[in-house]
Amino acid sequence: MMRSLFGLMLFVSLSYAPLRAQRIYGGQIDRQILNTTLPYSYGVVCTFFTDKAAYNILPDNLRLGIYRKRDNQLIREFSATKSASPNQSKTATSCDRSSNVEYIFVKYTENLILTPQVFNDPEGYYIVNAPVGPRNSADNITSSDIVLYHWFSPQYLWEYFDPAEAGKTAPQWLPDSFNFFCNNAESNFSLMVVSDPQKTGLTSHNFNLSLTNKAPLTSNPNGSVPYQNAQWKTGFSENQMLPGGNFVVPQPPVIFSSQGQANLVVSARPTRTGVFSVGFLLRHSRAGILLSEIYREYQIQVEECLPPPPATIRLSEVGNPQTIASSKICEGKSVQLNAGAGQPNVKYEWFKNNTLIPNQNDSVLVVAEEGSYKVVLTKTGACFTSTSPTTAILLVPNPQVTVSSTIAGGILCPNDSLKFTTLVSEPLVRYQWFRNNTLLTTTTATYVATQAGIYSVKVIDQNLCVGESSPYVVSLGQNQPITFHPIPSRCVSDTTAIPLIGSPLGGLFSGKGVIGEKFYPHKAGAGIHELSYRFDNPNFCVIGATNQTAEVWALPTVDLGNDQFISQDASIQLNSNGNLGVGYTYQWSPPQGLDDTSAPSPIASPEITTEYQLRITDSHNCTATDSVLIGIIRGISIPDVFTPNGDGINDTWVLRGAEEYPEAEIMVFDRWGSLVYYQTGSKQVAFDGTYQSKSLPVGVYVYTIKTEPQASHTYRGHVLLLR
């Protein structure tokens, strides 16, 4: 009962003892978490935004009270100390810089312990100050005294502000209290909010803010609540604090920057001039639980502002602003954007795709690039800029045209013509043909040229864009005969390539034995061959072919037959039927044993087996060769007994004369027909009576001796092995 009565006395003293300053524009009450290890320690800061004269008049100590929301019961009173000096100030300046208001921050601060054991009512508690005045005269309210307000929930006290968790922080206003608006023009400003302690990673879930318009507050000396809404002048209310309506406030969620700061942009369009007091209420919640309400009073001064000049863009030809141009420009061309010349004290800023174009401050802009263009006009003394509607410039590619002709090289033959054909990238174009840069009368897609010169064509599309072909040179050609040089005759055995020569150069050779520009006799074969040289190049005004014959001589025929064998001291005629007649020469080698090395069929009497070669040359110097082997058959001394007993006498079966037959094949069989000895070739080892390193038994053995692998003469007999 004593505390309730004391609270009533405090309320009366707070309500009826307003403090008088020179001029107050607004203020706010903040509750801050102190950086201390003491639990539930908070700093309460009451800030007034005043003119400089108010600082010395305001008392050194300001009384404040904490009330329970549910029944407006005063729970605690305390006194806050004024800052030693106004350490902060700010200046609000009108947009035309004709007016400004400078104000200082007068702060009252007190540190409190707010434990949840005392402040535990679920409806929360609010802090208000003793009324302070006078409020700077406003055109929308009559109340002079200012009361500031701050509400908090017991949930706020119970939270432990963990530095590691982003959402455990509180919002704080950044000081600001006055701004200029223009009459009948939309204006805006930012209410700056920071998190305290400053945190990053804030989201709409862990740190949700909402902003509403709130009527300015004043004292309530006769009521149970220590504050009330200010008294409105005619035509104003909490729903219309400005002429023309309230502020448009941002809708949740409020986005915080990485530095834990948010700009709450509010805008309005007032409809008359004057000074108007307004209020804003910032509600802070986390995870759906309302934690605090922070109130701020603010003043707006509305002035008449010089209107900006109208901003429009008109398109014209470059250098000729009176001639209207299209927004479609051809590739390589330009168009002129005109924003109205002759406007005094006007600054022009041109933008392309919302990016400022540097160093372009004239009323005229010449562009050759596609994009969206606009101009912003700023008039000296005007509060707003004027922005033109966007003008889209479309760059139209020039039509592409290529020219081909019936004669690729552009050679015009005598009494002939050349037809040009165009290939265009788009339909519906007009044609202009030129020869040596002189316009011709032809306007069709094709042109027939009968004169030499440099030709080109221009095409003009529906956007009047022009495309031009590359120049095409037409020169006069001359008739030229086709010739094919004679081809020398060769023997069929000749593998040397014979170069083929035709004129004009660049034709095509064909025929048997022709590869590219060469003739190969051995590939063509013996006979008379017809070769062709065809030239089909209109650049030489020549089309046709000519022929030439190539004779390839066959080789002489020579066949010495099978190899022959004769006895020692015998003779044999070589090539007995080989005389080919007149015009042939014969050459035999080696000369040993021959009676005539140049005869067609000489007599051979070799002492040893000899291979004779014959080379025949005909009248064309073509040659053919063949060879025949004349084998000499000599006797071989074959012992009929040998005694391999190791006494050094007749220990091996030695065949004397066998060295004359280097390819002889010798085989020895036992009585059962099993092969026990075999030798062939020039390096033979004599039979020593062993087989597989074991001595053979005494007895009769059968032998077979072939002097040559294909020889018909074979020695057969018996040999006796004794020991």
C-alpha positions in Angstrom: 0.0 0.0 0.0 2.8 2.4 0.8 4.5 1.6 -2.6 1.3 2.2 -4.5 0.8 5.5 -2.7 4.4 6.4 -3.4 4.0 5.5 -7.0 0.9 7.7 -7.2 2.8 10.6 -5.7 5.6 10.0 -8.2 3.1 9.9 -11.0 1.6 13.2 -9.9 5.0 14.8 -9.7 5.9 13.4 -13.1 2.7 14.6 -14.6 2.4 18.1 -13.2 6.0 19.2 -13.2 6.9 19.5 -16.9 10.5 20.7 -17.5 10.8 23.7 -19.9 13.5 23.9 -22.5 13.8 26.2 -25.5 12.8 23.8 -28.3 12.5 20.0 -28.4 12.0 18.2 -31.8 11.6 14.6 -30.4 13.4 11.8 -28.6 13.5 8.2 -27.6 14.2 5.8 -24.7 16.7 3.0 -25.2 17.4 0.1 -22.9 20.9 -1.4 -23.4 22.6 -4.6 -22.2 25.7 -3.6 -20.2 29.0 -5.2 -20.9 29.3 -6.5 -17.3 29.4 -9.8 -15.5 26.5 -8.6 -13.2 23.3 -10.5 -14.2 20.3 -8.5 -15.5 22.3 -5.2 -15.7 20.9 -2.7 -18.1 21.5 0.9 -19.1 18.5 3.1 -19.6 19.2 6.1 -22.0 16.6 8.9 -22.5 17.6 11.1 -25.5 16.1 14.4 -26.4 16.8 16.2 -29.7 16.8 19.9 -29.0 18.3 23.2 -30.1 21.5 24.3 -28.5 19.7 26.7 -26.0 17.9 23.8 -24.4 20.9 22.0 -23.0 21.6 24.5 -20.2 17.9 24.8 -19.3 17.2 21.1 -19.0 17.9 19.8 -15.5 21.0 17.8 -14.6 18.7 14.9 -13.4 15.6 13.6 -15.0 13.0 11.4 -13.2 11.7 8.3 -15.0 9.4 5.5 -13.9 8.9 1.8 -14.7 5.2 0.8 -14.8 3.5 -2.5 -15.0 1.5 -2.7 -18.2 -1.4 -4.7 -16.8 -2.5 -2.1 -14.2 -0.2 0.9 -14.9 1.2 0.4 -11.3 4.5 2.2 -10.7 7.1 -0.4 -9.8 10.2 1.6 -9.7 11.3 5.2 -10.0 14.8 6.4 -10.7 16.7 9.5 -11.7 18.9 9.6 -14.8 21.9 11.9 -15.1 22.4 14.3 -18.0 25.5 14.0 -20.1 28.3 16.4 -19.2 28.1 18.1 -22.6 26.1 17.5 -25.8 28.7 15.3 -27.6 26.7 14.8 -30.7 24.8 17.0 -33.1 23.1 16.8 -36.5 21.9 19.2 -39.1 18.9 18.6 -41.3 18.9 20.6 -44.6 16.2 21.2 -47.1 16.8 19.9 -50.5 17.3 23.3 -52.1 19.6 24.2 -49.1 17.5 27.3 -48.3 16.7 26.0 -44.8 18.4 23.9 -42.1 17.8 22.8 -38.6 20.7 22.0 -36.3 19.9 20.0 -33.2 21.9 18.3 -30.4 21.6 15.0 -28.5 20.8 15.6 -24.8 21.2 12.2 -23.1 20.1 11.1 -19.6 21.6 7.7 -18.5 21.1 5.4 -15.5 22.2 1.8 -15.0 19.6 -0.6 -13.4 19.3 -4.1 -12.2 16.0 -5.5 -13.6 15.7 -9.1 -12.3 13.0 -11.5 -13.4 12.0 -12.1 -9.8 10.6 -8.5 -9.6 9.7 -7.9 -13.3 7.8 -11.1 -14.0 4.3 -10.0 -15.2 3.6 -11.6 -18.6 2.1 -8.4 -20.0 5.4 -6.6 -19.5 6.5 -3.2 -18.2 7.0 0.3 -19.7 9.4 3.2 -19.0 8.3 6.8 -19.3 9.9 10.1 -18.4 8.7 13.1 -16.5 7.1 15.4 -19.1 9.6 17.7 -20.9 8.8 20.8 -23.0 8.2 22.8 -25.0 7.8 20.6 -28.0 8.8 22.6 -31.1 5.6 24.2 -32.4 3.8 21.8 -34.8 0.9 22.4 -37.2 -0.9 19.1 -36.4 -0.9 18.9 -32.6 -1.6 21.3 -29.7 0.2 19.5 -26.9 3.5 21.1 -25.8 4.8 18.5 -23.4 6.8 15.4 -24.6 6.6 12.0 -23.0 8.8 9.2 -24.3 7.9 5.5 -24.0 9.7 2.1 -24.0 8.1 -1.3 -23.3 9.8 -4.6 -22.5 8.7 -8.2 -21.8 9.9 -10.3 -18.9 10.9 -12.7 -21.6 13.5 -10.2 -22.5 15.0 -10.2 -19.0 15.1 -14.0 -18.8 17.2 -14.3 -21.9 20.9 -14.9 -21.6 22.6 -12.9 -24.3 24.9 -15.5 -25.7 27.6 -13.9 -27.9 27.6 -17.1 -30.1 23.9 -16.9 -31.0 23.0 -14.3 -33.6 19.4 -13.7 -32.5 20.1 -12.9 -28.9 20.4 -9.1 -29.2 18.2 -6.0 -29.0 17.4 -3.3 -31.6 18.5 0.3 -31.0 17.6 3.5 -32.8 20.5 5.5 -34.3 19.8 9.2 -33.2 17.8 11.2 -35.7 14.8 13.5 -35.3 14.2 16.0 -38.1 13.8 16.0 -41.8 12.6 18.2 -44.7 9.9 17.1 -47.2 8.6 18.8 -50.3 4.9 19.7 -50.7 2.9 17.5 -53.1 5.9 15.4 -53.8 6.8 11.9 -52.6 9.8 12.1 -50.2 11.5 9.6 -47.9 14.1 9.1 -45.3 15.7 6.2 -43.4 15.2 5.3 -39.8 18.4 3.6 -38.8 18.4 0.6 -36.5 21.3 -1.4 -35.2 21.5 -4.6 -33.1 23.0 -4.2 -29.6 25.2 -6.1 -29.0 26.0 -5.9 -32.7 25.5 -9.3 -34.4 25.7 -10.8 -37.8 23.5 -13.7 -39.1 20.2 -12.0 -38.2 17.1 -13.4 -39.8 13.4 -12.7 -39.7 13.0 -15.7 -37.4 15.7 -14.9 -34.8 15.4 -11.1 -35.0 12.0 -9.9 -36.4 11.2 -6.2 -36.5 8.0 -4.4 -37.5 7.4 -0.6 -37.8 4.1 1.3 -37.4 3.0 4.9 -37.3 2.4 6.1 -33.7 0.9 9.3 -32.4 3.2 11.6 -30.5 2.8 11.2 -26.7 2.2 13.8 -24.0 1.5 13.9 -20.3 -1.8 12.7 -18.8 -2.1 14.6 -15.4 -5.7 13.5 -14.7 -5.6 9.8 -15.9 -4.5 6.5 -14.4 -2.0 6.2 -17.2 1.0 8.6 -17.0 0.9 9.3 -20.8 -1.6 9.8 -23.6 -1.7 10.6 -27.3 -1.1 14.3 -28.1 -4.1 16.5 -28.8 -4.7 16.8 -32.5 -5.6 19.9 -34.4 -8.5 19.8 -36.8 -8.0 17.5 -39.8 -5.3 15.3 -38.1 -5.3 12.1 -36.2 -3.2 9.1 -35.5 -4.3 7.7 -38.8 -3.4 11.0 -40.6 -0.5 12.6 -38.8 0.6 14.4 -42.0 -1.6 16.3 -44.5 -2.4 13.7 -47.1 -2.0 10.6 -44.9 0.6 8.7 -42.8 3.9 7.4 -43.7 4.3 4.3 -45.8 6.5 2.0 -43.7 8.4 -1.1 -44.8 6.7 -4.4 -44.4 8.4 -7.3 -42.6 10.8 -8.9 -42.9 13.3 -6.2 -42.2 16.7 -7.2 -43.7 19.8 -6.6 -41.7 23.2 -6.1 -43.3 26.2 -8.2 -42.4 27.2 -5.4 -39.9 23.9 -5.9 -38.0 22.3 -2.7 -39.3 19.0 -2.0 -41.1 17.7 1.1 -43.0 13.9 1.4 -42.5 12.9 3.7 -45.4 9.6 5.5 -44.8 7.9 7.7 -47.4 5.0 10.1 -47.6 3.4 12.7 -50.0 2.3 15.6 -47.9 -0.3 18.0 -49.4 0.6 21.3 -47.6 3.5 23.1 -46.0 4.2 23.2 -42.2 5.9 21.5 -39.3 4.4 18.2 -38.2 5.2 16.0 -35.2 5.0 12.2 -35.8 5.9 9.1 -34.0 7.1 5.6 -34.9 6.9 2.3 -32.9 9.4 -0.4 -33.5 8.3 -3.9 -32.3 11.0 -6.5 -31.7 10.2 -10.2 -31.5 12.1 -13.5 -31.7 10.6 -16.9 -32.6 7.1 -15.4 -32.5 7.5 -13.9 -28.9 7.2 -10.1 -28.6 10.2 -8.8 -26.6 10.2 -5.0 -26.7 8.6 -1.9 -28.2 10.8 1.2 -28.9 9.1 4.5 -29.5 10.6 7.6 -31.2 9.1 11.0 -31.8 10.2 12.9 -35.0 9.4 16.2 -36.7 8.9 16.8 -40.5 9.0 20.3 -42.1 7.2 20.5 -45.4 8.2 23.2 -47.8 7.4 24.4 -51.3 10.0 23.0 -53.6 11.0 24.2 -57.0 9.7 21.6 -59.5 12.2 19.8 -61.7 12.2 20.4 -65.4 10.3 17.9 -67.5 12.5 15.1 -68.8 11.6 13.6 -72.2 13.7 12.0 -75.0 13.0 12.7 -78.7 14.9 10.8 -81.4 16.3 12.6 -84.5 18.9 12.3 -87.2 22.4 13.1 -86.0 23.0 16.8 -86.3 19.5 17.4 -87.5 17.2 17.6 -84.4 14.2 18.6 -86.5 14.1 15.3 -88.5 12.5 12.5 -86.6 14.4 9.2 -86.5 13.4 5.6 -85.7 14.5 3.8 -82.5 15.9 1.1 -84.7 19.4 2.0 -86.0 21.4 0.2 -88.5 24.7 -1.4 -87.7 27.4 1.2 -88.0 24.9 4.1 -87.8 23.9 6.5 -85.0 20.8 8.2 -83.7 20.6 11.4 -81.7 18.7 11.6 -78.4 17.4 15.1 -77.6 16.4 16.0 -74.0 15.5 19.7 -74.8 18.1 22.3 -75.3 18.2 25.8 -73.9 17.0 25.0 -70.4 18.9 27.3 -68.0 20.6 25.9 -64.8 19.8 22.3 -65.8 22.3 19.5 -65.4 21.9 16.4 -67.7 22.9 12.9 -66.8 22.5 10.1 -69.3 22.1 6.5 -68.4 22.4 3.3 -70.5 20.9 0.2 -69.0 20.7 2.1 -65.6 24.4 2.8 -65.7 25.6 6.4 -65.8 27.4 7.3 -69.0 30.5 9.3 -67.9 31.3 12.7 -69.4 27.9 13.0 -71.1 26.3 16.2 -69.7 24.8 17.8 -72.8 21.1 17.9 -73.7 22.0 15.8 -76.8 23.4 12.3 -76.8 24.5 10.5 -80.0 24.4 6.7 -79.6 25.4 3.8 -81.9 24.9 1.0 -79.4 21.8 -1.0 -78.5 20.4 -0.4 -75.0 17.8 1.3 -72.8 18.5 5.0 -72.4 17.2 7.6 -70.0 18.1 11.1 -68.9 18.0 12.6 -65.5 17.6 16.4 -65.3 18.7 18.3 -62.2 17.7 22.0 -61.9 19.6 24.3 -59.6 17.4 25.0 -56.6 15.0 22.2 -57.3 14.5 19.5 -54.7 14.0 16.6 -57.0 15.4 15.3 -60.2 13.3 14.5 -63.3 13.8 11.2 -65.0 12.6 10.5 -68.5 10.9 7.4 -69.6 13.3 4.8 -70.9 13.9 4.8 -74.6 14.9 1.5 -76.1 17.4 1.7 -79.0 17.5 -1.5 -81.1 20.5 -2.2 -83.2 19.5 -3.8 -86.5 22.2 -5.7 -88.2 22.9 -4.8 -91.8 21.8 -7.3 -94.4 24.5 -9.6 -95.5 25.0 -10.2 -99.2 27.5 -12.4 -101.1 28.0 -12.6 -104.9 28.8 -15.7 -106.9 29.3 -16.0 -110.6 28.9 -18.6 -113.3 32.7 -18.4 -113.8 34.4 -18.7 -110.5 37.6 -16.9 -111.4 35.8 -14.0 -113.0 37.5 -14.5 -116.4 35.2 -13.2 -119.2 36.0 -15.0 -122.5 35.6 -13.3 -125.8 32.0 -13.0 -127.0 30.8 -14.5 -123.7 29.0 -13.2 -120.6 29.2 -13.8 -116.9 26.1 -14.0 -114.6 26.2 -12.7 -111.0 23.9 -14.3 -108.4 23.3 -12.9 -104.9 22.7 -14.6 -101.6 21.0 -12.3 -99.1 20.5 -12.8 -95.3 16.9 -11.6 -95.4 14.1 -11.2 -97.8 12.4 -8.0 -99.2 15.5 -6.0 -100.1 16.3 -3.6 -102.9 19.3 -4.0 -105.1 21.8 -1.5 -106.5 24.6 -2.8 -108.8 27.8 -1.0 -109.4 30.7 -1.3 -111.9 33.8 0.6 -111.1 31.8 2.5 -108.4 29.2 3.6 -111.0 25.6 2.9 -110.4 24.0 0.6 -113.0 20.4 0.4 -113.9 19.8 -3.2 -112.9 17.7 -3.5 -109.7 17.2 -7.3 -109.6 18.9 -10.0 -107.6 21.1 -11.1 -110.6 23.2 -9.3 -113.1 24.8 -10.4 -116.4 28.2 -8.8 -117.1 29.6 -8.5 -120.6 32.5 -6.1 -119.7 35.5 -6.3 -117.6 35.5 -4.2 -114.4 35.1 -4.3 -110.6 31.5 -5.2 -109.7 29.6 -4.9 -106.4 26.0 -4.9 -105.2 24.3 -3.1 -102.3 21.1 -4.4 -100.7 18.7 -2.1 -98.7 16.2 -3.7 -96.3 12.9 -2.5 -94.9 14.8 -0.6 -92.0 16.9 1.2 -94.7 19.9 -0.7 -93.5 22.5 -1.3 -96.2 24.7 -4.3 -96.8 27.4 -4.3 -99.5 29.1 -7.3 -101.1 32.9 -7.6 -101.5 34.2 -6.3 -104.8 34.2 -8.9 -107.6 36.9 -8.4 -110.3 36.0 -9.4 -113.9 38.9 -9.6 -116.4 39.0 -10.5 -120.0 40.4 -13.9 -120.9 41.9 -15.2 -124.2 41.6 -18.4 -126.2 44.6 -20.7 -125.8 45.2 -24.1 -127.5 45.6 -27.3 -125.5 48.9 -29.2 -126.2 50.3 -32.5 -125.0 54.0 -33.1 -125.4 55.1 -36.4 -127.0 56.0 -39.3 -124.7 59.3 -41.2 -125.3 59.0 -45.0 -125.8 60.4 -47.2 -123.1 61.0 -50.9 -122.4 58.3 -52.6 -120.3 60.9 -53.3 -117.6 61.7 -49.5 -117.2 60.5 -48.4 -113.8 61.5 -44.8 -114.2 58.6 -42.3 -114.2 58.3 -40.2 -117.4 57.0 -36.6 -116.6 53.9 -35.6 -118.6 53.8 -32.0 -120.0 50.6 -30.3 -121.0 49.6 -26.7 -121.7 48.0 -24.7 -120.3 49.2 -25.9 -116.9 46.7 -27.3 -114.5 44.9 -29.9 -116.6 44.2 -33.5 -115.9 46.2 -36.5 -117.4 44.6 -39.9 -117.8 45.3 -43.3 -119.3 46.9 -46.6 -118.5 50.1 -46.3 -116.5 49.4 -42.6 -115.6 49.6 -41.5 -112.0 49.2 -37.8 -111.5 51.4 -36.0 -113.9 53.7 -39.0 -114.6 53.7 -42.1 -116.9 55.1 -45.4 -115.6 55.9 -47.9 -118.5 56.1 -51.0 -116.3 52.6 -50.2 -114.9 51.1 -49.6 -118.4 52.6 -52.9 -119.8 53.8 -53.6 -123.3 51.9 -52.1 -126.2 50.7 -48.8 -127.6 48.7 -46.7 -125.1 46.6 -43.7 -125.8 46.9 -41.0 -123.0 44.7 -37.9 -122.7 45.3 -34.4 -121.3 42.0 -32.6 -120.4 41.9 -28.9 -119.5 38.6 -27.6 -118.1 39.3 -24.1 -116.6 37.1 -21.2 -117.7 39.7 -18.8 -116.4 41.7 -19.6 -119.6 38.6 -19.6 -121.9 39.6 -23.1 -122.8 37.7 -26.4 -122.3 38.7 -29.6 -124.1 41.2 -32.4 -124.4 44.1 -33.7 -126.6 45.7 -37.2 -126.8 49.2 -38.6 -127.2 50.3 -42.2 -127.6 52.9 -43.9 -125.5 54.6 -47.1 -126.8 56.0 -49.6 -124.4 58.3 -52.3 -125.9 58.1 -55.9 -124.8 61.2 -57.7 -123.7 62.9 -60.4 -125.8 61.8 -63.9 -125.1 64.4 -66.3 -123.6 64.0 -69.7 -121.9 67.0 -71.9 -121.3 65.0 -74.8 -120.0 65.7 -77.1 -117.1 69.1 -77.6 -115.5 71.3 -80.3 -117.2 73.8 -82.9 -115.9 76.7 -84.3 -117.9 79.5 -86.6 -117.2 83.0 -85.3 -116.6 84.8 -84.3 -119.8 81.4 -84.3 -121.7 79.9 -81.3 -123.7 76.3 -79.9 -124.2 74.7 -77.2 -126.5 73.0 -74.4 -124.6 69.8 -72.8 -125.9 69.6 -75.2 -128.8 66.3 -73.6 -130.2 67.0 -70.0 -129.1 68.1 -68.1 -132.2 65.6 -65.1 -132.3 66.8 -63.8 -135.6 68.2 -60.5 -136.8 68.5 -57.6 -134.5 69.3 -59.5 -131.3 72.6 -59.7 -129.5 73.6 -62.5 -127.1 76.0 -62.4 -124.1 76.8 -65.5 -122.1 78.6 -65.5 -118.7 80.8 -66.9 -117.3 83.0 -67.6 -120.3 84.7 -70.7 -118.8 83.9 -73.8 -120.8 82.0 -72.0 -123.6 83.2 -72.0 -127.2 81.5 -68.6 -128.1 80.1 -66.2 -125.5 78.1 -64.2 -128.2 76.5 -67.1 -130.0 72.8 -67.8 -129.6 73.6 -71.5 -128.8 77.2 -72.1 -127.8 78.8 -75.5 -126.8 79.5 -75.8 -123.0 82.2 -78.1 -121.7 82.7 -77.1 -118.1 85.1 -78.8 -115.9 83.0 -78.3 -112.8 79.3 -77.7 -112.3 78.6 -74.2 -113.6 75.5 -72.0 -113.9 75.5 -70.1 -117.2 73.5 -66.8 -117.7 72.3 -65.5 -121.1 71.5 -61.8 -121.7 69.6 -61.0 -124.9 69.3 -57.4 -126.1 66.9 -56.4 -128.9 67.0 -53.5 -131.3 65.3 -51.2 -128.7 68.0 -52.0 -126.2 65.4 -54.0 -124.2 67.1 -56.9 -122.4 66.0 -60.3 -121.0 68.0 -62.8 -119.0 67.8 -66.5 -118.1 70.1 -69.0 -116.6 70.7 -72.8 -116.6 72.8 -75.1 -114.4 75.2 -77.6 -116.1 76.1 -80.2 -113.5 79.2 -82.4 -113.7 78.7 -86.0 -112.5 81.9 -87.5 -111.0 82.4 -90.9 -109.3 82.5 -91.2 -105.5 84.9 -93.8 -103.8 82.7 -95.7 -101.4 84.5 -98.1 -99.0 82.7 -101.4 -98.4 84.1 -102.0 -95.0 85.5 -99.9 -92.0 86.7 -100.9 -88.5 85.8 -98.3 -85.8 88.0 -100.0 -83.1 90.1 -97.0 -82.2 93.4 -98.2 -83.7 93.6 -95.1 -86.0 93.2 -97.2 -89.1 89.9 -97.1 -91.0 88.1 -95.9 -87.9 85.5 -93.9 -90.0 83.7 -94.5 -93.3 85.2 -91.9 -95.5 83.6 -91.1 -99.0 86.3 -89.7 -101.2 85.1 -87.3 -104.0 82.0 -86.4 -102.0 83.3 -82.8 -101.6 82.4 -82.3 -105.3 78.8 -82.5 -104.2 78.2 -79.9 -101.4 74.5 -80.6 -101.4 74.9 -84.4 -101.2 72.5 -86.3 -98.9 74.0 -89.4 -97.2 71.9 -92.0 -95.2 72.9 -95.3 -93.5 70.3 -97.9 -92.3 70.7 -101.0 -90.1 69.4 -104.4 -91.1 66.0 -103.5 -89.8 65.7 -100.3 -91.9 66.3 -97.9 -89.0 68.3 -94.7 -89.9 71.5 -94.7 -87.9 73.5 -92.0 -89.9 72.4 -88.9 -91.8 74.4 -86.0 -93.2 73.8 -83.3 -95.8 75.5 -80.1 -96.9 79.1 -79.2 -97.4 80.4 -79.7 -93.9 79.8 -83.4 -93.4 81.1 -85.6 -90.5 82.2 -89.1 -91.4 80.3 -92.1 -90.1 82.2 -93.5 -87.0 80.0 -96.5 -86.3 78.0 -94.9 -83.5 74.4 -93.8 -83.1 73.4 -91.4 -80.4 76.9 -91.8 -78.9 76.6 -95.6 -78.6 78.6 -98.0 -80.6 76.6 -99.9 -83.3 77.0 -103.7 -83.4 79.2 -105.4 -86.1 77.2 -106.2 -89.2 76.2 -105.1 -92.7 74.5 -101.7 -93.1 72.7 -100.3 -96.2 73.6 -96.8 -97.6 71.9 -94.3 -100.0 73.8 -91.4 -101.4 72.1 -88.6 -103.5 74.6 -86.2 -105.1 72.1 -83.4 -105.2 68.6 -83.0 -103.7 66.9 -83.2 -107.2 69.4 -85.4 -108.9 68.2 -88.6 -110.5 71.5 -90.4 -109.9 71.7 -92.1 -106.5 74.3 -94.5 -105.1 73.1 -97.5 -103.1 75.0 -100.4 -101.6 76.2 -102.2 -98.4 79.0 -101.5 -96.0 80.5 -103.9 -93.5 81.2 -102.6 -89.9 83.9 -104.7 -88.1 85.8 -104.1 -84.9 
